[in-house]
Amino acid sequence: MDIWTFCPIRPAHYANNLRRLRDARKLTQAEVADALGINQAEYSRMEKGRRRVGTHLETLTKILTCKSA
């Protein structure tokens, strides 16, 4: 049994949502990364679920105009 058995939200799910929200607002990864103060490659890792959103959650919700849980 792996760790994801007990976790309802897998990294791939929030990653897919980040991309979907970004695409809906017609933003590039570079534009979102710039607003977050990180480079595009680091933001790309967030979208792929390889990096946690962590301290960027509040800023991401403002950029992507959504509500955080």
Secondary structure, DSSP 8 states (H G I E B T S, - for coil): --GGGS-SS-HHHHHHHHHHHHHHTT--HHHHHHHHTS-HHHHHHHHTTSS--GGGHHHHHHHTT----
